[in-house]
């Protein structure tokens, strides 16, 4: 019986979902809402577990290992070898908000690509500022103070992300600054699962895949080269897969033939 249930899920995702691309994206956003909502609403705000990057520094100074470090080790160092930056498109609550914001904020005609130098400068600045705060007023271990930081940090990221999106294009905070993506992006190229061209010859160069990508990756260039998308910023959201009218792309495990 268990095998039959598994078969039904497999057949649903292999044959039914690809025919209804909007359904796949709604399912993905629903998953982000459920998991991200649990992590932010229950664990972060209610329980006081902070998953944002500065908390790693706060905990380090206090000799603790909690939520933020767990996210770094599991979602940003271990997971990228299997599913790339998939955390960003399946779990991240800030990412969900940015995706919804993208539908409301007019995107500039010429969006700005990620600068690795700027991303590492931002990460270094976060580490330095968190270290200074830890010496003066470390919130680690204090549930009330951590709740304050959870709300404050997420509001800061969301407001900054809205401003950057309006100025520099889709999911600009994620693309340009996010410290977690800066780290996981180094490893995501080794991911087992990647978006893969499966019918490169069928590509009509309509560029719908490029326009659909929230991370501004030139997906069509990968299709032309018949090359798996190993870009540091790819979050495996499958928007390019769903946007392609010729079904030239597919999320695959290792081999394009699978």
Secondary structure, DSSP 4 states (H G I P E B T S, - for coil): -HHHHHHHHHHIIIIIGGG-HHHHHHHHHHHHHHHHHIIIIIIIIIT----STHHHHHHHHHT---HHHHIIIIIIIITHHHHTTHHHHHT-HHHHHHHHHHTTSPPPSSPPPP-HHHHHHHHHHHHHHHHHHHHH---TT-HHHHHHHHHHHHHHHHHHHHHHHHHH-TTHHHHHT-HHHHHHHHHGGG-SEEEEES-GGG-----HHHHH-TT---HHHHHHTT-----TT-----HHHHH-TT--EEEEESSTT-
